[in-house]
């Protein structure tokens, strides 16, 4: 299951760099959950041709990620934004129960708002 999610994510980042045929086949297989036989029938090729196309596309997607690291960087930034959001929430909670500062409250609200927008 994790491989399916990884390939789907890589397809979002690098799918335009694949051939149209490779993109369609891997899209059908990973995102639309079609079988090799169903894809072969739709594309007018053999099951082995579908499998080969999927394997080549997977290799290219993984190679592009290894070289460029865009999906890794995206995950790191998203994780960092979630940590920022959680820290700002904790600051607001501490401020509310210990020493209330309007300025601190406003700044925490800004951080929460910005980090939430960037995570969408």
GILINQUI-V307319 format. One line per field, one symbol per residue. phi: phi as a letter, one per 20 degrees, with the letter a starting at -180 (. if undefined). Layout:
phi=???
This chain:
phi=.fffffffffffedgfeefgfffffffffeedlefgfffgffemcfgfffgffffffggffffffffdmfffffffffffffffgfffffffffgfedcfcfffgfffffffffffffef
